[in-house]
Each structure stands twice: as C-alpha cells, then as structure tokens.
Amino acid sequence: MSEALTAGTSGYSPPSVVVIDDEPAILAAVTSLLRRQKLAVRTFDSGVEALDYLNLNPANIIMSDMRMPDVSGSELLTKAAAINPDSIRIMMTGYEDKDVIFDAINNGIAQYYIFKPWDDGALRETITDAIRVQSELVNLRLKEGLKSLTALPSPTKFQTGLWEVLAKPDATAHDLARQIEGSPALVARLLRSANSVYFGSRQKISSVLDAIRMIGTANVAAMALAVESFGSVCQCSKVELTAEIDVIWDQALRRAGLAKTIAASWEGFEQSHSINIAALLQEIGMVVQLCTKPEKYARYRASIVDGTMPRHVVEREIFGVTHDIVGEAVLEFWNFPKTISSAVGRHHGNAQGDDVATILQIANVLDNEYDASPHDPSLDGLIDEWRTRIQH
C-alpha cells in the first residue's frame, strides 16, 4: 500500500524520497513534515512493495524503519543499495536499536540515522543535507570522478569508533590508545609517521601512548583518522601505487605541520582539532583518483612533469573533476564534521571566509607554491605575512 505526494512545477523534477514504515501514523507525519520542502515523496507500509517500486523508480533518498514485518530494515536498505548505489539511505529506529545502527553504518548499508521520536527541525535538516550530498555524489559520478567505484567506500568501523571516543568529554589518553591499538597495521604506520622529522621528537616513540604524550591527543587522533581513511580508499599491493601514496602522505604531514604552526598563532582560532584532520585529509580526493583510476593518474603525472600547464587544469581535463571536490564528497559521505569536509573542498580557490580553509591554503603555498596552486588571490597578503613570520 502506498501514498504519493508530488511537489514541484512544470519543467522541474524535485528530489525523490521513498519512506517505508509499517505504522501509518509515522508515514503521515513524515509526509506532512516534508510537504513544504518541494520533494516528491512516496510512502510504503510494506518493504516488499517498496523494493518492487525501487526496481523501476530510482530514488534520491530512501528512509526505512528498521523493524518491518515482511523484511528487515537492514535487508531492505542492502537491497536498495544494490538497486540504486547513488541513493542516500536513512534508518529510522528506536534508541534501543543503537547496535544495529552502528553495524549498518559500518557496513555501508546506510549513511544517516534518525531516532524515534524525532525532532522535526533535525529531521528536515538531515533530509536537506542528504539531498545535497546525494546531488554532489551524482554530479561527481557523471563527471567520472568516482565512476570506477561500484559504491563509495563506507566509513570503517575504526572511524566510527574513534569519533565516538573523541565525542566523550571524559575520554582519556588510554581510551584513545585502546581504540587505535585495535589495528596493528594502523599502529605501525602511525608510529612511523610520529617518529618522522615532521614532529621532531628527540625521543623514540615506541607506543601509541608515547605518541599521545609527546605529540598530543589531537595530532594522534588526526593522524589515525587520516591513515585509516587513506587505507580504506586504496587497499592495494602494487608497489608503484603504494610509493605514490607515501609521497602524498609525506606532503600531507609537512603541510599539516605548517597549518598547525599557523593555527597556534591565529587570533581567535579554536578549531585545532579540525585543522589537524583537514590538513592531513585535504589530498584524500587525489588518493581516490590514484586508486580508482590508476591509468588516468599515470597520464596526469606524465602531463605535469614539464610544468607547461597548471596541475589543476591537467587534473580537470583528465579526470573531469578536481581532487578537492572529490575529497569533500567522500568526507561528506563518511559523515565527517562539516568544518572539515568544507575546508577540504575549499583548499583551492575561494576560501569563502573559512578560517580552516584559509590556513590550509596558506600552509600549502608556503610548502610548495607550484603544487599548491590555485589558491585564493585575496590571501596573497596573508601568505606574504606568514612567509615572513615562519622564516623568522
């Protein structure tokens, strides 16, 4: 049984939302709430009927209760993802199903969740954000930025767990260390980076706790998230790809160090955690391009050797999209905080008054002016100022 609500005017195709719940009151409430958002909403009280519909009618957003009588919400969203991998999937459930939610998020079954009963404003905001993200992801696929992926990489269990630890006001260094130590490969890469020249520790760092004590919680958490994110995008054994990823990672470490130095003296800046993560992940889009389009990436590298064309021009011509846009979309998909994903999307071009993006651009130019182009020309005065300050 279904109910359709069509919104829009002639010549306009509004975003489509499919809602599945076996409670008529819930369907009516969601329909009423979304009525003013100019969405094409279709509701179903049967998971089987919803899947039959989705087989013929792709939807931008799919919202499903997790406890359906004919098919579970997890099974429904899994099948919906196979039918339409570009859709954004939202779980509706009670708080008692918290473990089910995190399993679904970790496995890429859904990207968002809503607890019942919900706050109307929060639900509208979630839908608006999901529609925007879905539109960006579809545009990226149309531009072939991520076309070779059957589905975007889902956030790993480690990423979700680390965000939970960082969100706890009473979290300790031991809590963070325990979370990181669950991945021996991550620990090895983290310690290798922590002992690098970019952190300048005079003492050998031999454990995660040592790293936390010597270079700080924010640095260790940011490095762990970045290392895991790089790994989740590109899991390969090809020596040439691994070597290129190491080059990108070393560049990220250098620029993160510069960004951290600038942020420490930036008047009124209170986002040190965001700047650490954003600086290390600003090239995640380049890693996606490298690992999903290695042949095109090889062409890109060959084309920039002589330096006759700006890198971003070559990149757009070969990939159809630049890595800053790809990076922002991936981090949005992984539910990274907006301050981080937006800064990654703005680390070239107009910084739009974003302090994190502004600091990233300054650090990038100071690290290597050619590699960092393009940048916001309105920042040239600040770049000159910081070049002088850091040299002294």
C-alpha positions as CSV (number, residue, x, y, z in Angstrom):
1,M,0.0,0.0,0.0
2,S,1.5,3.3,-0.9
3,E,0.7,7.0,-0.9
4,A,2.4,9.5,-3.3
5,L,2.9,13.2,-2.7
6,T,4.2,15.1,-5.8
7,A,5.7,18.5,-5.4
8,G,7.1,20.8,-8.0
9,T,6.2,22.8,-11.1
10,S,6.3,22.1,-14.8
11,G,9.9,21.5,-16.0
12,Y,11.2,20.9,-12.5
13,S,12.0,17.4,-11.2
14,P,12.1,17.5,-7.4
15,P,14.3,15.2,-5.4
16,S,12.5,11.9,-4.7
17,V,12.1,10.5,-1.3
18,V,10.8,7.0,-0.5
19,V,9.7,6.3,3.1
20,I,9.0,2.8,4.4
21,D,7.3,2.2,7.8
22,D,4.5,-0.2,8.8
23,E,3.0,2.5,11.0
24,P,0.5,4.7,9.1
25,A,0.9,7.5,11.7
26,I,4.7,7.6,11.0
27,L,4.2,7.8,7.3
28,A,1.6,10.5,7.7
29,A,3.9,12.5,10.0
30,V,6.9,12.3,7.6
31,T,4.7,13.2,4.6
32,S,3.3,16.2,6.4
33,L,6.7,17.3,7.6
34,L,8.3,17.2,4.1
35,R,5.3,18.7,2.3
36,R,6.9,22.2,2.3
37,Q,10.3,21.1,1.1
38,K,9.3,20.6,-2.5
39,L,10.0,16.9,-2.5
40,A,8.5,14.0,-4.4
41,V,7.6,11.8,-1.5
42,R,6.2,8.2,-1.8
43,T,5.4,6.1,1.2
44,F,5.1,2.4,1.7
45,D,3.9,0.2,4.6
46,S,5.5,-2.9,3.0
47,G,9.2,-3.4,2.4
48,V,8.5,-5.9,-0.4
49,E,6.3,-3.3,-2.2
50,A,8.9,-0.6,-1.7
51,L,11.6,-2.8,-3.3
52,D,9.3,-3.5,-6.3
53,Y,8.8,0.2,-6.7
54,L,12.5,1.0,-6.4
55,N,13.4,-1.6,-9.0
56,L,11.7,0.6,-11.5
57,N,12.0,4.1,-9.9
58,P,15.4,5.2,-8.6
59,A,15.1,7.4,-5.5
60,N,17.4,10.1,-4.2
61,I,16.6,9.4,-0.6
62,I,15.4,6.1,0.9
63,M,14.2,6.2,4.6
64,S,13.2,2.9,6.2
65,D,12.1,1.8,9.7
66,M,14.5,-1.0,10.9
67,R,11.7,-3.2,12.1
68,M,9.4,-4.2,9.3
69,P,7.1,-7.3,9.4
70,D,7.9,-8.6,5.9
71,V,11.6,-7.7,5.5
72,S,14.1,-6.2,8.0
73,G,15.2,-2.6,7.5
74,S,18.8,-3.7,7.1
75,E,17.9,-6.2,4.4
76,L,15.7,-3.7,2.6
77,L,18.4,-1.0,2.6
78,T,21.0,-3.5,1.5
79,K,18.9,-4.5,-1.5
80,A,18.0,-0.8,-2.2
81,A,21.7,0.0,-2.2
82,A,22.3,-2.7,-4.8
83,I,19.5,-1.4,-7.0
84,N,20.5,2.2,-6.7
85,P,24.0,2.7,-5.2
86,D,23.8,6.5,-5.6
87,S,20.9,6.8,-3.2
88,I,21.4,8.2,0.3
89,R,19.9,5.8,2.8
90,I,18.5,6.8,6.2
91,M,17.4,4.4,9.1
92,M,14.5,5.3,11.3
93,T,14.6,3.4,14.6
94,G,14.2,3.5,18.4
95,Y,17.2,4.2,20.6
96,E,17.2,0.6,21.7
97,D,18.5,-0.5,18.3
98,K,21.7,1.5,18.7
99,D,24.0,-1.5,18.0
100,V,22.0,-2.3,14.8
101,I,22.5,1.3,13.7
102,F,26.3,1.3,14.1
103,D,26.5,-2.1,12.3
104,A,24.5,-0.7,9.4
105,I,26.6,2.4,9.2
106,N,29.9,0.5,9.4
107,N,28.8,-1.9,6.6
108,G,27.7,0.9,4.3
109,I,24.0,0.0,4.5
110,A,23.0,3.5,5.5
111,Q,24.7,6.9,5.8
112,Y,22.3,8.6,8.3
113,Y,20.0,7.5,11.1
114,I,17.1,9.1,12.9
115,F,15.8,8.1,16.3
116,K,12.1,7.9,17.0
117,P,10.6,10.1,18.2
118,W,12.4,12.7,16.2
119,D,12.9,16.4,16.4
120,D,11.1,17.9,13.3
121,G,13.8,20.5,12.7
122,A,16.6,17.9,13.0
123,L,14.8,15.6,10.6
124,R,14.3,18.4,8.0
125,E,17.9,19.3,8.3
126,T,19.0,15.7,7.8
127,I,16.9,15.4,4.7
128,T,18.2,18.7,3.3
129,D,21.8,17.6,3.9
130,A,21.2,14.2,2.5
131,I,19.7,15.6,-0.7
132,R,22.7,18.0,-1.1
133,V,25.2,15.2,-0.6
134,Q,23.4,12.9,-3.0
135,S,23.3,15.6,-5.6
136,E,27.1,16.2,-5.3
137,L,27.8,12.5,-5.5
138,V,25.7,12.0,-8.6
139,N,27.4,15.0,-10.2
140,L,30.8,13.5,-9.4
141,R,29.8,10.2,-11.0
142,L,28.5,12.0,-14.1
143,K,31.9,13.7,-14.3
144,E,33.6,10.3,-13.9
145,G,35.4,11.4,-10.8
146,L,34.4,8.2,-9.0
147,K,32.8,6.3,-11.8
148,S,35.0,3.2,-11.4
149,L,33.7,2.6,-7.9
150,T,30.7,0.3,-7.7
151,A,29.9,2.2,-4.4
152,L,31.7,4.9,-2.5
153,P,33.9,3.5,0.3
154,S,31.9,3.3,3.5
155,P,33.3,4.7,6.8
156,T,35.2,2.0,8.5
157,K,34.4,0.6,11.9
158,F,37.5,2.3,13.2
159,Q,36.5,5.7,12.0
160,T,33.1,5.3,13.7
161,G,34.6,4.1,16.9
162,L,37.2,6.8,17.0
163,W,34.6,9.5,16.6
164,E,32.7,8.0,19.5
165,V,35.8,8.2,21.7
166,L,36.5,11.7,20.7
167,A,32.9,12.8,21.4
168,K,33.2,11.7,25.0
169,P,34.0,14.6,27.3
170,D,35.7,12.3,29.8
171,A,37.7,10.3,27.3
172,T,41.3,9.6,28.4
173,A,44.6,9.1,26.5
174,H,44.2,5.4,27.4
175,D,40.8,5.3,25.8
176,L,42.2,6.7,22.6
177,A,45.2,4.4,22.7
178,R,43.0,1.3,23.1
179,Q,40.9,2.3,20.1
180,I,43.9,2.8,17.9
181,E,45.7,-0.4,19.1
182,G,42.9,-2.5,17.7
183,S,44.6,-2.2,14.3
184,P,48.3,-3.3,14.3
185,A,48.8,-2.1,10.8
186,L,47.5,1.3,11.8
187,V,49.7,1.4,14.8
188,A,52.8,0.6,12.7
189,R,52.0,3.4,10.2
190,L,51.1,5.9,13.0
191,L,54.4,5.3,14.9
192,R,56.4,5.6,11.7
193,S,54.8,8.9,11.0
194,A,55.0,10.1,14.6
195,N,58.8,9.4,14.6
196,S,59.3,11.4,11.3
197,V,61.1,14.6,11.1
198,Y,57.8,16.5,10.8
199,F,57.2,16.1,14.5
200,G,60.8,16.4,15.6
201,S,60.6,14.3,18.7
202,R,64.1,13.8,20.3
203,Q,62.9,10.6,21.9
204,K,62.0,7.4,20.2
205,I,58.2,7.0,20.1
206,S,57.5,3.3,20.6
207,S,53.8,3.1,21.6
208,V,50.5,4.9,20.9
209,L,50.6,6.2,24.5
210,D,54.1,7.6,23.9
211,A,52.8,9.3,20.7
212,I,49.8,10.8,22.6
213,R,52.1,12.1,25.4
214,M,54.8,13.6,23.0
215,I,52.8,15.0,20.1
216,G,49.4,15.4,21.6
217,T,45.9,13.8,21.5
218,A,44.7,16.0,18.6
219,N,47.7,15.1,16.4
220,V,47.5,11.4,17.1
221,A,43.7,11.3,16.6
222,A,44.0,13.2,13.3
223,M,46.9,11.0,12.1
224,A,45.0,7.9,12.9
225,L,41.8,9.0,11.1
226,A,43.9,10.1,8.1
227,V,45.9,6.9,7.9
228,E,42.7,4.8,8.2
229,S,41.0,6.9,5.6
230,F,43.8,6.6,3.1
231,G,43.8,2.8,3.6
232,S,40.1,2.4,3.2
233,V,40.2,4.1,-0.2
234,C,43.2,2.3,-1.6
235,Q,43.8,-1.2,-0.5
236,C,46.4,-2.5,-2.9
237,S,49.8,-4.2,-3.1
238,K,51.1,-2.5,-6.3
239,V,54.5,-1.0,-5.4
240,E,54.0,2.0,-7.7
241,L,50.7,3.0,-6.1
242,T,52.0,2.4,-2.6
243,A,55.0,4.6,-3.3
244,E,52.8,7.4,-4.7
245,I,50.5,7.2,-1.7
246,D,53.6,7.6,0.5
247,V,54.5,10.8,-1.4
248,I,51.0,12.2,-0.9
249,W,51.2,11.2,2.8
250,D,54.5,12.9,3.4
251,Q,53.2,16.0,1.7
252,A,50.2,15.9,4.0
253,L,52.4,15.6,7.1
254,R,54.5,18.6,6.0
255,R,51.5,20.8,5.3
256,A,49.7,19.7,8.5
257,G,52.8,20.8,10.5
258,L,52.7,24.2,8.8
259,A,49.0,24.5,9.3
260,K,49.3,23.6,13.0
261,T,52.0,26.3,13.4
262,I,49.9,29.0,11.8
263,A,46.7,27.9,13.7
264,A,48.6,28.2,17.0
265,S,49.1,32.0,16.4
266,W,45.8,32.7,14.5
267,E,43.8,35.1,16.6
268,G,40.6,33.7,17.9
269,F,41.1,30.3,16.3
270,E,39.5,27.5,18.3
271,Q,39.4,24.6,15.8
272,S,42.8,23.0,16.3
273,H,41.3,19.5,16.1
274,S,39.6,20.4,12.8
275,I,42.7,21.9,11.2
276,N,44.8,18.8,12.1
277,I,42.3,16.4,10.4
278,A,41.5,18.7,7.4
279,A,45.2,19.3,6.7
280,L,46.0,15.6,6.7
281,L,43.0,14.7,4.6
282,Q,42.9,17.5,2.1
283,E,44.5,15.2,-0.5
284,I,42.1,12.3,0.1
285,G,40.5,13.1,-3.3
286,M,43.8,12.6,-5.0
287,V,44.2,9.2,-3.3
288,V,40.7,8.3,-4.7
289,Q,41.7,9.3,-8.2
290,L,45.0,7.4,-7.9
291,C,43.4,4.2,-6.6
292,T,40.3,4.2,-8.8
293,K,41.8,5.5,-12.0
294,P,45.5,4.4,-12.0
295,E,45.8,4.6,-15.7
296,K,44.5,8.2,-15.8
297,Y,46.6,9.1,-12.8
298,A,49.7,7.9,-14.7
299,R,48.7,10.2,-17.6
300,Y,48.2,13.0,-15.1
301,R,51.7,12.5,-13.6
302,A,53.3,12.4,-17.1
303,S,51.4,15.5,-18.2
304,I,52.6,17.7,-15.3
305,V,56.3,16.8,-15.5
306,D,57.2,19.6,-17.8
307,G,55.1,22.1,-16.0
308,T,53.7,23.8,-19.1
309,M,50.1,23.5,-17.8
310,P,48.8,24.1,-14.2
311,R,48.2,20.9,-12.3
312,H,44.5,21.7,-11.6
313,V,43.9,22.3,-15.4
314,V,45.6,18.9,-16.3
315,E,43.6,17.2,-13.5
316,R,40.3,18.5,-14.7
317,E,41.0,17.6,-18.3
318,I,42.0,14.0,-17.4
319,F,39.6,13.1,-14.6
320,G,36.8,15.5,-15.3
321,V,36.8,16.8,-11.7
322,T,39.4,18.0,-9.3
323,H,40.5,16.3,-6.1
324,D,39.2,19.0,-3.8
325,I,35.6,18.3,-4.9
326,V,36.1,14.6,-4.8
327,G,37.6,14.8,-1.3
328,E,34.8,16.9,0.1
329,A,32.2,14.5,-1.3
330,V,33.9,11.4,0.2
331,L,34.3,13.1,3.6
332,E,30.6,14.2,3.5
333,F,29.7,10.6,2.7
334,W,31.7,9.4,5.7
335,N,29.8,11.9,7.9
336,F,32.9,13.9,8.8
337,P,32.1,17.2,10.5
338,K,31.1,20.0,8.1
339,T,34.0,22.2,9.2
340,I,36.5,19.5,8.0
341,S,34.7,18.5,4.7
342,S,34.0,22.1,3.7
343,A,37.6,23.1,4.3
344,V,38.9,20.2,2.2
345,G,36.5,21.3,-0.6
346,R,37.9,24.9,-0.3
347,H,41.6,24.3,0.0
348,H,41.9,25.6,-3.6
349,G,40.1,28.6,-5.0
350,N,37.8,30.8,-2.9
351,A,38.2,30.2,0.8
352,Q,34.8,31.9,1.4
353,G,36.0,33.3,4.8
354,D,36.5,29.8,6.2
355,D,39.4,30.1,8.7
356,V,40.3,26.4,8.3
357,A,40.4,26.6,4.5
358,T,42.3,29.8,4.7
359,I,45.0,28.3,7.0
360,L,45.2,25.2,4.7
361,Q,45.8,27.4,1.6
362,I,48.5,29.5,3.4
363,A,50.3,26.3,4.5
364,N,50.0,24.7,1.1
365,V,51.6,27.7,-0.7
366,L,54.3,28.0,1.9
367,D,55.1,24.3,1.5
368,N,55.3,24.4,-2.3
369,E,53.9,27.3,-4.2
370,Y,53.6,25.4,-7.5
371,D,52.0,22.3,-6.1
372,A,49.6,24.5,-4.0
373,S,48.1,26.3,-7.0
374,P,45.5,27.5,-7.5
375,H,44.8,29.5,-4.3
376,D,42.5,32.4,-3.3
377,P,44.3,35.5,-4.6
378,S,42.7,37.6,-1.8
379,L,45.1,35.7,0.6
380,D,48.3,36.8,-1.1
381,G,48.9,39.5,1.6
382,L,48.4,36.9,4.4
383,I,50.7,34.4,2.6
384,D,53.5,37.0,2.4
385,E,53.0,37.9,6.1
386,W,53.1,34.3,7.2
387,R,56.1,33.5,5.0
388,T,58.0,36.2,6.8
389,R,56.8,35.1,10.3
390,I,57.7,31.5,9.8
391,Q,61.1,32.2,8.3
392,H,61.9,34.2,11.4
